[in-house]
């Protein structure tokens, strides 16, 4: 693909590298149950349901037209605005300057340090205009539910994308005691409901829980402190399903 649309310009765990591989699904009715930055819907979907349990991801995508992107966003702006009540309105600029594209917040606001190597300022108004136009064309339905609470009617006959916190990986959301047994039962229950199921996880998790081989893999790292692993995509349904 010549142009990659990004609703958020940088986001840890983004599936931007997988967009080109998944181009056979361009024009699909898509549901992202752990949407994050929603990179797949941004580039491939005809219609989309974006669900994420993070209340600020929900707020950002529910009010995408209200995001503020000035002509120039500086280092001073970054540190001044990240603790404001409306920090989320500046997220397009904050994410561009955040360390490793991390999206993290607390009661005190957006609490991510700036990128190492130091970006003094960014000018993103034109980029945001492109992203906003694509978002307005897509008009996604935005939800803030547990993946398991999504109405079945929204999943039927659609391409369902699953990108959960990966089991046995060092990540902050794993501390929330994600129920992996429940999750994998849910994945299996989607067969016969969804048109296609696109599953991102480590190759080992996919093999051990679904008994199928991944179609494509790539090396990954969580961050410099932890060992790498093999990220994989498994596609169930249609002609791309191997089992």
C-alpha positions as CSV (number, residue, x, y, z in Angstrom):
1,X,0.0,0.0,0.0
2,X,1.3,3.5,-0.9
3,X,-0.2,5.3,2.0
4,X,-0.7,4.1,5.6
5,X,-3.5,6.0,7.5
6,X,-2.9,6.4,11.2
7,X,-5.5,7.7,13.5
8,X,-2.7,8.0,16.1
9,X,0.7,8.6,14.5
10,X,2.6,6.3,16.9
11,X,1.3,3.6,19.1
12,X,3.1,0.8,21.0
13,X,1.9,-2.6,19.7
14,X,0.6,-1.1,16.4
15,X,-0.1,-3.6,13.7
16,X,1.1,-1.2,10.9
17,X,3.6,-3.7,9.7
18,X,0.8,-6.2,9.1
19,X,-1.4,-3.9,6.9
20,X,0.2,-4.9,3.6
21,X,-0.1,-8.6,4.4
22,X,-3.8,-8.2,5.2
23,X,-4.7,-6.3,2.0
24,X,-7.0,-9.2,0.9
25,X,-9.4,-7.9,3.5
26,X,-9.5,-4.4,2.2
27,X,-13.2,-3.4,1.9
28,X,-14.3,-5.7,4.7
29,X,-16.8,-5.1,7.5
30,X,-14.4,-5.2,10.4
31,X,-14.6,-5.5,14.2
32,X,-11.5,-4.8,16.3
33,X,-12.1,-6.1,19.8
34,X,-8.9,-4.7,21.3
35,X,-8.7,-1.7,18.9
36,X,-5.8,0.3,20.3
37,X,-4.9,2.7,17.5
38,X,-7.2,0.9,15.1
39,X,-4.6,0.7,12.3
40,X,-6.2,-2.1,10.5
41,X,-9.6,-0.5,10.3
42,X,-8.0,2.8,9.3
43,X,-6.5,1.1,6.2
44,X,-8.7,-1.8,5.3
45,X,-12.2,-1.5,6.6
46,X,-15.4,-0.5,4.7
47,X,-17.3,-0.4,8.0
48,X,-15.8,-0.8,11.4
49,X,-16.6,-1.4,15.1
50,X,-13.8,-0.2,17.3
51,X,-13.9,-1.6,20.8
52,X,-11.4,-1.0,23.6
53,X,-11.6,-1.3,27.4
54,X,-9.4,1.8,27.9
55,X,-11.8,4.7,28.7
56,X,-9.5,7.2,27.0
57,X,-9.2,5.3,23.8
58,X,-13.0,5.3,23.8
59,X,-13.1,9.0,24.5
60,X,-10.6,9.8,21.8
61,X,-12.3,7.9,19.1
62,X,-15.8,9.0,20.2
63,X,-14.6,12.6,19.9
64,X,-12.0,12.4,17.2
65,X,-13.1,15.6,15.5
66,X,-12.4,17.5,18.8
67,X,-8.7,16.6,18.8
68,X,-6.4,19.7,18.9
69,X,-3.4,19.8,16.5
70,X,-1.7,23.2,16.4
71,X,0.6,24.4,13.7
72,X,3.5,23.5,15.9
73,X,3.6,21.4,19.1
74,X,6.7,21.9,21.2
75,X,8.5,20.1,24.0
76,X,7.2,22.8,26.3
77,X,3.6,22.0,25.1
78,X,4.2,18.3,25.8
79,X,5.1,18.8,29.4
80,X,2.6,21.6,30.0
81,X,-0.4,19.8,28.5
82,X,0.1,16.2,29.4
83,X,-1.2,16.9,33.0
84,X,-4.2,18.9,32.0
85,X,-7.7,17.7,32.3
86,X,-8.1,17.7,28.5
87,X,-4.8,16.1,27.7
88,X,-6.5,13.5,25.5
89,X,-7.5,16.3,23.1
90,X,-3.8,16.7,22.3
91,X,-3.1,13.0,21.9
92,X,-2.2,13.1,18.2
93,X,0.8,15.3,19.1
94,X,1.6,13.6,22.4
95,X,1.7,10.2,20.8
96,X,4.1,11.4,18.1
97,X,6.5,12.6,20.8
98,X,6.0,9.8,23.3
99,X,8.7,7.2,24.1
100,X,8.2,4.1,21.9
101,X,4.6,5.2,21.1
102,X,3.5,4.2,24.6
103,X,0.0,5.1,25.5
104,X,-0.3,5.4,29.3
105,X,-2.3,7.6,31.7
106,X,-3.2,7.9,35.4
107,X,-5.3,10.2,37.5
108,X,-2.7,12.9,36.9
109,X,-3.0,12.7,33.1
110,X,-0.8,11.4,30.4
111,X,2.3,10.0,32.0
112,X,4.7,9.0,29.2
113,X,8.2,10.5,28.9
114,X,9.3,12.0,25.6
115,X,11.3,10.0,23.0
116,X,15.0,9.6,23.7
117,X,17.1,11.6,21.3
118,X,14.7,14.5,21.9
119,X,12.2,15.9,19.5
120,X,12.0,19.6,20.1
121,X,8.7,20.1,18.2
122,X,6.4,18.5,15.6
123,X,4.2,19.9,12.9
124,X,1.3,17.5,12.3
125,X,-1.6,19.6,11.1
126,X,-1.5,18.2,7.5
127,X,-1.1,14.6,8.7
128,X,-4.0,15.0,11.1
129,X,-6.2,16.5,8.4
130,X,-5.6,13.3,6.3
131,X,-6.4,11.0,9.3
132,X,-9.5,13.0,10.2
133,X,-10.8,12.8,6.7
134,X,-10.4,9.0,6.7
135,X,-12.0,8.7,10.1
136,X,-15.0,10.7,9.0
137,X,-15.3,8.5,5.9
138,X,-15.2,5.3,8.0
139,X,-17.6,6.6,10.7
140,X,-16.7,3.7,13.0
141,X,-19.0,2.5,15.8
142,X,-17.0,3.0,19.0
143,X,-17.5,0.8,22.1
144,X,-16.0,0.6,25.6
145,X,-16.8,-3.0,26.5
146,X,-15.1,-6.2,27.5
147,X,-14.5,-8.2,24.3
148,X,-16.8,-10.9,25.7
149,X,-19.7,-8.5,26.0
150,X,-19.8,-7.4,22.4
151,X,-23.3,-8.3,21.0
152,X,-23.1,-11.3,18.7
153,X,-25.0,-9.4,16.1
154,X,-22.0,-7.1,15.6
155,X,-19.7,-10.1,15.0
156,X,-21.9,-12.1,12.6
157,X,-20.4,-12.3,9.1
158,X,-17.6,-9.8,9.8
159,X,-13.9,-9.9,9.9
160,X,-13.1,-10.0,13.6
161,X,-9.6,-8.9,14.7
162,X,-8.2,-10.1,18.0
163,X,-5.1,-8.4,19.5
164,X,-5.2,-9.2,23.2
165,X,-2.5,-8.7,25.8
166,X,-0.1,-11.6,24.9
167,X,0.0,-14.3,27.5
168,X,3.3,-14.8,29.4
169,X,4.6,-11.4,28.2
170,X,6.0,-8.5,30.3
171,X,3.4,-5.8,29.9
172,X,1.5,-3.6,32.4
173,X,-1.9,-4.7,31.3
174,X,-1.1,-8.3,32.2
175,X,-1.2,-7.2,35.8
176,X,-4.9,-6.9,35.4
177,X,-5.3,-10.7,35.6
178,X,-6.6,-11.2,32.1
179,X,-8.5,-14.5,32.0
180,X,-6.8,-16.4,29.2
181,X,-8.8,-19.5,29.5
182,X,-12.0,-17.5,29.0
183,X,-10.4,-15.6,26.1
184,X,-9.4,-18.7,24.2
185,X,-12.8,-20.3,24.7
186,X,-14.3,-17.1,23.3
187,X,-12.0,-17.3,20.2
188,X,-13.1,-20.8,19.5
189,X,-16.8,-19.7,19.9
190,X,-16.4,-17.2,17.1
191,X,-16.0,-20.0,14.5
192,X,-19.3,-20.2,12.7
193,X,-20.2,-16.6,13.8
194,X,-17.5,-14.4,12.3
195,X,-16.7,-14.5,8.5
196,X,-13.0,-14.5,9.3
197,X,-11.0,-14.3,12.6
198,X,-7.6,-12.6,12.5
199,X,-5.7,-13.4,15.6
200,X,-2.5,-11.7,16.7
201,X,-0.4,-13.3,19.5
202,X,2.9,-15.1,19.9
203,X,3.3,-18.2,17.7
204,X,3.6,-20.4,20.8
205,X,0.3,-19.2,22.3
206,X,-1.6,-19.7,19.0
207,X,-0.2,-23.2,18.6
208,X,-0.8,-24.3,22.2
209,X,-4.3,-22.9,22.4
210,X,-5.7,-23.4,18.9
211,X,-3.6,-26.3,17.6
212,X,-2.9,-24.5,14.4
213,X,0.2,-23.0,12.9
214,X,0.6,-19.3,12.3
215,X,0.6,-18.1,8.7
216,X,3.2,-15.4,9.2
217,X,5.6,-14.5,12.0
218,X,8.0,-11.7,12.8
219,X,10.5,-11.1,15.6
220,X,9.3,-8.7,18.3
221,X,10.5,-7.0,21.4
222,X,8.5,-5.6,24.3
223,X,11.3,-3.2,25.2
224,X,15.0,-3.3,25.7
225,X,14.8,-4.9,29.2
226,X,13.0,-8.1,28.1
227,X,13.8,-10.9,25.7
228,X,12.2,-10.9,22.3
229,X,9.6,-13.4,21.0
230,X,7.9,-14.3,17.8
231,X,4.7,-12.4,17.0
232,X,2.4,-14.1,14.7
233,X,-0.9,-13.8,12.8
234,X,-3.3,-16.7,12.5
235,X,-6.4,-16.4,10.2
236,X,-9.4,-18.7,10.7
237,X,-12.1,-18.8,8.0
238,X,-12.4,-18.7,4.3
239,X,-9.6,-19.9,2.0
240,X,-6.8,-18.5,4.2
241,X,-7.7,-20.8,7.1
242,X,-5.3,-23.7,7.3
243,X,-7.3,-25.9,9.7
